[in-house]
């Protein structure tokens, strides 16, 4: 069994040097850190939708997010497969990743992000009984500098990337940042790209995508319907196809019971900043959408 090498001292040192707020004392004083890691992995897993946000704010697309545990026999962290797509085009996900969750030091958690060798080959893997069983960590490519560090804040985990370490070339960017809030009810994710001078060149300006956890009346029916939507024979070779059309908020196949979204409480600071719009992020409207990093 392969165990990836860890460099917690270096990562924590960089975080301290960058003045990352994540290293301040945690509000949540729980000696059982394994329990915290289990909570983080459990809260990140599931099916989520930004339909409610898209219905209220026409700047945003209706996005579906599917995250499932993988390689559960491994002892080097909690591994997740992530698939993200326009809700009306779930057979054409524009983002497919593998995450590894681990605890660097007591109370400080890290989400490492990995590229897949052939994303097209695993489209729809989130509905499998044993997703990505044919792959191992050795097949993946890490996104260097793009890990997210998180601290628990009561009933949430709050985190971000470190300073400008996550490089990006999308739309003239030099680096990208990600800010994340994870709760039992959903996830808020805010990705942005910046030029060398610190000017934002892509990503939402007013706040992140708000993903509500979907609770279905009949999970088996939901899974079967999902299987139909992501194994469409018309799937294109580019598994990270660009979302280019406005999707219908809340649209679901007729065979799926109407899901009940659980609203995510979002701190006001996630929606601060200038109202001047840069070139849009692929997950927001009305600009023509491009593939995210």
Secondary structure, DSSP 8 states (H G I E B T S, - for coil): -------HHHHHHHHHHTT-GGGS--S---S-HHHHHHHHHHHH-EEEE-HHHHHH-TTB--EEEEEEEE-TT-SSSEEEEEEEEETT-TTS-SEEEEEEEEEEETTEEEEEEEE-S-GGGGTTGGGSTTTTTT--GGG-EE-TT--EEEEE-SSEEEEE--TT-SB--GGG-SEEEEEEEEETTEEEEEEEEE-TTS-EEEE-SS--EEEEEEE-S-HHHHHHHHHHHHS-TT--S-TT----S---TT---TTS---EEE-----GGGG-S-----S--TTBSSS------
